[in-house]
Amino acid sequence: MSLYDAPTAAYVVQRMIYSSGSTPPSFQLPWNGGAGAQLSRVQFKGNGEIVREMIRAEGGSLGAYDIAVDSKNNVYGGDRTSTSIWKVDGKTLKPTFYPIPGQPRGGEGSLGGGMRRATIDSKDRMWWGGFDGGFIGMLDTKRPAGQEIKLFPIPLPWFQPYIAENDDAGYTWTGSISADRVARMNEATGEWIVYLLPRETNLRHIHVQRSTSGGLSSLWVGMNHEARIVHIEPLTP
């Protein structure tokens, strides 16, 4: 016996399709997208009806490899070959496109952001892994026009960052698939510290454990193919 009627069950199944960033920290946020899917908004009506609305834009695509939602329910996204990161206003549904400024590795990989997974920090800034360009990216819509995006190249040949997450204390962590290292960047100085893992891993997610006592953040990673969890605890800034 199911707990859901047919329309609700269909929606629950759709939500189970992987879409990092669209669920935490609030499952109720009415956005869906990811892995190249077109952005849509899902609304629950008082009579139990579920309405899915495709969000479209003139002059640009709202397809996304991943999406992330800020504290005001604005949604951000981009695709691996996108030349812009986009933001859709949670109230007006108006999209804004932010061009990605160049290629840190001189054109290595596909054009655009090479975006895979995205996160939002406590300042409502979006961070993502520039998988095909060897960088992590940050979008801050509060910065002056034309300067909203900053790219931080990673000084590791062939390292392809899959995801990036800021610890809200000045450091950003990243990791990748088919890699035996993770890295942490000092946002103020741009300095990187690289940490060697016990073995190569297939990393799709990272979990930054923020300090509650003013100390350094640490990182938890899961090894998809080996059923292992690794905890990285920095000893120095």
Buried (B, 14 or more C-beta within 10 A) or exposed (E): EEEEEEEBEEBEEBBEEEBBBBBEEEEEBBBBBBBEBEBBBBEEEEEEEBEEEEBEBEEBBBBBBBBBBBEEBBBBBBBBBBEBBBBBEBEEBEBBBBBBEEBBBEEBBBBBBBBBBBBBBEEBBBBBBBBBBBBBBBBBBEBEEEEBBBBBBBEBEEBBBBBBBBBEBEBBBBBBBEBEBBBBBBBEEEEBEEBEBEEBBBBBBBEBBBEEEEEBBBBEBBBEEEEEEBEBEBEEE
